[in-house]
């Protein structure tokens, strides 16, 4: 796991480097980070679920996420293309 101290508020969270972002870091605490997922709200993710951190990207370990978080991320970008 990368150093949590590298994470900054506003960094984007991803499941895969180069993939679509699933949320943004809102809060950082000693044992977890808060990730805001569009259309779903805020989720607290334990630091142990973070695979790596670099270039303002927080790469999450998909296998360690709760089903509730995974379901929220599947709907994170709904409505973005409706206005086109």
URBEL-V109954 format. One record per backbone hydrogen bond with DSSP energy under -0.5 kcal/mol. NH is the residue of the N-H (numbers start at 1). CO is the residue of the C=O. E is the energy in kcal/mol with one decimal. If there is no record, write none. Layout:
((NH;CO;E) (NH;CO;E))
This chain:
((6;3;-1.4) (7;4;-2.1) (10;25;-2.3) (11;8;-2.2) (12;56;-1.7) (13;23;-3.2) (14;58;-2.8) (19;16;-2.6) (22;13;-3.2) (23;13;-1.1) (24;36;-1.8) (25;11;-3.0) (26;34;-3.3) (27;34;-1.0) (29;32;-2.8) (33;45;-2.4) (34;27;-2.6) (35;33;-0.5) (35;43;-3.2) (36;24;-3.1) (37;35;-0.6) (37;41;-3.5) (38;36;-0.6) (40;37;-2.2) (41;37;-2.6) (43;35;-2.3) (45;33;-3.1) (45;43;-0.6) (47;31;-2.1) (49;46;-2.4) (50;47;-1.9) (51;49;-0.6) (51;59;-2.5) (52;59;-1.5) (54;57;-2.2) (57;54;-2.0) (58;12;-2.8) (59;52;-2.9) (59;57;-0.6) (60;14;-3.4) (60;58;-0.6) (61;49;-3.1) (62;60;-1.0) (64;61;-1.9) (65;62;-1.5) (70;66;-2.4) (71;67;-2.7) (72;68;-2.0) (73;69;-2.3) (74;70;-1.4) (75;71;-0.7) (75;72;-1.0) (76;73;-0.9) (78;75;-1.3) (80;77;-1.6) (83;79;-0.5) (84;81;-1.1))
